[in-house]
Amino acid sequence: MEGLKPPFLVLGTHHAFMDFIVSPLAVFPYRANYVSELEGFENYGEWLYRQAGCLGTRKFVNDIALIKNIKRVMERKGILVLYPEARYANVGTSSKLPESVGKLAKYLDVPIVTLNMKGNYLQSPIWNLTMRREVTLEAEIKQLYTREQLKNVTVDEINNALAKELAYDEYAWQYEKKMAVTFPKRAEGIEKPLYICPDCGAEFEMHTEGADIFCGKCGSRRTMTEYGRMVRSDGTEDAFSHIPDWYEWEREQVIKEIDSGSYKLDMRVKIESLPNAVNFIDLGEGRLIHDENGFRMIFRDYGDTEEREMHFAPLNMTSIHTEYDYRGKGQCVTLSTLDNTYFIYPLEHGFNATKIQFATEYLYEKCKLAAIQK
């Protein structure tokens, strides 16, 4: 970073709300603009977010207006901080970055900086936001490409370099550092990302209590140690002791389900919309369907007298925004257009935000491959 002055683009990892505290410290003494989802404006107030330099957008949509605003920041010699994962870490590991990040870097024609933060997830994981105050934080900020270097690399080379620089595994880092988390309820809530029993394969039957996670169907139980490892009741480890391995095994099960043609979500849901930065609108009950054709949402929008059906094609969604307990209302996913964001909550058993995320990501990759082969 020595000698680097604005304008430049900062691409950071995205663990938890603490990211928004660490990032300004990392770019100090400079002030930056930040890309933020619109619900943050609604939650904290639009005036405050504007004063903090936030640019509003909706997640997982093609927002041309946002690109123009980012370009404007660069033209006035500013700094733009972007979290390309677009969601907090579910189990402390990095998500796949969208291919468009490399294209954005080339388009802006400014130095590219990476900010890899460590400890933010461990301090306040998305599935249980209680602060673990024993966790210390680290962050590495570096200039990945100068403006001149950027001219001589391809979009694919940029994306590959970013994937390497922004990779992280919080539980591996914790174990390596021997950083103890003694919070007695440290496992409570982790059944939301770890929703399949690794012993009997039952879905949505995992429960947590204190430092333990157990299956309500077969009774198998594991304990999260102070160093973030899952061990059986006799203290032994197995293939699922490293939490991200359990998580990725679940992804494989969803992929198998889709490839076999048996994946389908079809259930009654509660829907709220966020058309602006002012307030949510309760749209009542609707129906959410998700299969190989993407999402279909059947509902009555604000002001409508008849039900409508909205379709979100799999090739247009690299992923989906998920929440594990959004404002105390439980798990939800969001579907967005340029003009509205729909927050969708289950009214039936069998809804898990992690599984829906896995399915969305794989269906995108599958459809993208099919389109290339054509």
N, C-alpha and C positions, 0 to 999 in steps of 0.2 A: 504493500500500500504506500510505500515511501514515495513522496513526490506526486502522488495522484491527487488531482483536483477535479471537482465537478466540471462537466456532467459525466455521470456514470450510472450504470444499472446494477443494483444489488439483488442477487437471487439467494434467498435464505431457506433453510429447513423450517418445517412447521410442526412444532410439538404440542404447544399449549399457549394459553394466553400470555405466559411469561415471555414469549417471543417478542411481543410488542414493547416490553420493558428492555430487553437485551439489545434489540436492533438499534434503537436510538443511541445507546451507549457505544455500540460498535462503530457507528458512523460519526460520532462526536469528533470535532466541534461543528460539523456540518449538520444542517437541518435537511430532512428528507420528506418526500411524499410517499404515501403507502396506498396500496390497492386493498380495499376492504369490501366485504360483502355487505349488501344493503341493510341486512338485519342489525348489523352493528350500529348503523346510523340511527335506526329506530330505538335500539336498546339504550344507547348512551346519549342520544341527542344529536341532530344533524349539525347544529352550530358548533358543538365541541369537536366533532369529527372533522368538520371542514377546517377548523382552526388548527387541528393537529396535522393537516395536510393530506387527508384521506381522499382517494378517488373511489367513488362507488361503482359497484358492478354486481352481477349475479353469477353464481357459480355454474360452471360447465355449460356456458352458452358462448356463441361467437359474437363478441361485443366489439364491433368496429369503433364505436364512440370511445371506448376505453383506450384502444390503441392510439387514437388521435390525441387523447388527453395525455397519454404517456409520452408521445412524441413531442407534445407541447412543453412538457416538463424538461425534456432534454434540450429543446431549442432555447429555453431561458436559462440554460446551464444549471439545472437542478439535479437532484438525486432521486431515483425511484427505487423503492424497496418492494419486491414482489416475492410472494411465497408460492412457487409454481405447483406445489403439491395440492394446494387449495383446500386442505383439510388438516385437522390435527391428527397426530399419529395414533392409530388404534392400539397397537402394542409396541410402540417405541421403535418402529422401523420405517425406513423411507418408502414412499410410494413411487410408482413409475411416473416420470415426468412427461407431460404432453410434448409431442413432436414440435408443436408451435413455438416452444420456448427458444429453440435455436433460430427459427425464422425471425422471431422478434429481436433477438440479439443482432442478427445481421441487418435488419431493417433500421434499427436505432442508430447504428454506426457510432457507438460510444464504448468506452472500456467496460468490461464485464467483471463484476466482483462477486465472489461467493461468500456466504456466511453460514458456516456449519456450527450449529449450537448443540451443546450436550448438557443433559441433566434437566432440561425444561419439562420433558415428558415425565421423567421419574418423580419430579417434585410435585406434579399435579396431573396425573393421567386423566384422559377424557372420560373414562368410565367411573371415576371416583375423584372428584376435584379437591378433596381434603388435602391441604398442603402438607407435604413430607419435608419438614424443615431441616432434616439432616442432610438432604441432598445439596451438594455444591454444584455450581454451574461453571461451564467453560464455553468459550466460543472462539472460533478461528475465522478471521476475515482475511481474504487475500484477493489480489487482482489476478484473475484467471487469464484474461486477454487484454492486452493494450489495444487501442484502436487500430494500430498498424497490424498487429498479429491477427486481429479479427478478419481483416481483408483477405488473408491467405488460408483460411480454414473453411470447410464446408459446413452446412447446417448439421449433417450427421456427425461430423467431428465435434462440433460444439455440444450437441446433445449427449454424446458419449462422455465427453470431458465433464459436463455438468453432472451426469448421473454418478460419476466416480467421486467428484468433489462434494456432492450433497448426500452421499450415502451415509447411513448411520444405523446403529443397533444399540439402543439404550441399555438393554439387559446384558448384552455382551460387555459393554463399556462398564456397567455397574459391577459385574462380576470380576472384570479385570482390575478395576480400581479397589475392589473389596470395600465398597461403599455400603454400609449397613443402613437399612430402613427398618426401624423397630416399631413403626406404627402398627398397633395390634390388629387393626382392621384393613391391613394392606391389600388383601385379596378381594374385598367386598366390591362387587361391580364388575369384576373381570369376566364373569360368565356371559357378559354381553358380546365381547369379541370372541371368547372361547365357548361357543355355544353347542359344540358337538362333543359328546363323551368319547374319549379315545379308546375306551375299553369295550363298550357295547355299541357304540355308533349312534346312540339316540340323539336326536336334535332337540334343542330348546328345553332340555331337562336338567341343565347344569344350574347349580345354586352355590352361593358363597356365604361364608360365615367366618368373621375374623380373618385369619390367615389361610383358611381352607376353602377349596373348591371341590364340590362333590356332585355326583350324578343322582338325581331323584329316582331314576329307574333301576340301575344296577347297584347303586350304593358305593361305587368306587370313589375314593377320596385322595386328594393331594394337598400338600401344604406349600405355600409360597414362603421360602426362606427369607432371611433378612437380606440376602444377596440376590434376590430375584429369581431363584431357581424353584421349579416345581418338583417336589419329592413325594414319594408314596409314604404311607403311614409308617412303614418301617425305616424310613430315611433314605431309601435307595432311589437312584435316578433311572430314567428310561428315555426313550426317543422323544418324549414330550416335555422333558425337564426344562429345555430352553423354550420359553414362551413363544417367540416368533416361529419356531418349528411347528408347534401345535397349530398356530394361526395359518401357516402356509399349507399344512396338511388339510385343514378345513377347505381352503381354496381348491385344492385338488379334488376334494369330494364334490364340490359344486361343479367343477369342470366336467367330471365324469357324469354327473346328473344331466347336464346340458347336452353332452355328446350322445347320451343314451336316449335323449328326447323326452325325459321324464320331468324336467324342471318346469314348474309353473307356479306362480303366485296369483291367487284370485281371492280377494277378501274385502269385507266391509272396512272402511276407514273413515276417520274424521279428518276434515280438510280445513286448513286456515290459509288465507292468501295474504301476501304482503306486496301490494301494488306500488307502495311508495315508502318513504322514510318516516311516515307519521304513525301508522297503526296497522295491526293485523285485523282481518275481516273473517269472522267465523262463517264458513260455508256449509256447516253441518255435515251430514253423512254422505259418503260417496262410495265408489268401488275402484280398487286398484288392481290391475291385471298386468303381470309381467311374464313374458315368455320369449321365445326366439325372435319374435317380431317387435320386441321393445316394450315400452310401457304404454298402457291405455288407462286413462283416468276418466271415469264416468261420474259426473257431478253436475250440480247446478251452481253456476258462478254468480257473483254478486250482481243483482239486477235482472238475472235470467228468470223466465217463467217456465222454461223447459230444460230438461237435462241435456247436456252436451257431452261429447266424447272427444278427449284430447289425446293425440298420439305423439310419442317421442321415439323416433327410430333409433335402433341400437348404434348405427354408424355415426350418429350425431352426438353420442354421449360417451366420452372416454371413461367417465366414472360418474358417481353420484354422491351428492353431499349427504352425510349421515350424522345423526345425533343419538346419543345413548340415554340422555335424560334432559331433553330440551326444556329449560325453564321449569323443571319439576313435572313435566307432562309425560315423561317416558320417552321411549325410542321413537325416532321418526326419520324419514327421508324427505328430501326436497326435490321438486321438479320445477325448472325455471324456463320462462320465455324471456324475451328482452324486456317485457313490460310487467311481468308478475312472477312471484315465487310462491309455490304451493307447498306448505308444510303438511305432511301426511302422517297420521298417527293410526296405529292398528286398533280395530275394534274386535278382533278375533285372535285366537291363539295361532301361532305359526309364523309370526312376523319377526324377522331379525334383520336389523340394519346391515350387519356385517355380511350376511349371506346375500342380501340384495346387492350390496356393493361388489362382492366377488362376481356375481352373475352379470352385472352391468359391464364390468371391465372385460370379462371374457367374451361376452357377446359382441362388444365393440371390436376386439381383436379378431374374432372369428369372421365378422362381417367385413372388416378391412381386408383380411386375407382373401376372402371370396371376391371382393371388388377388384383386387390387384390381379387375381388369376383370370378374371374375365378379360 
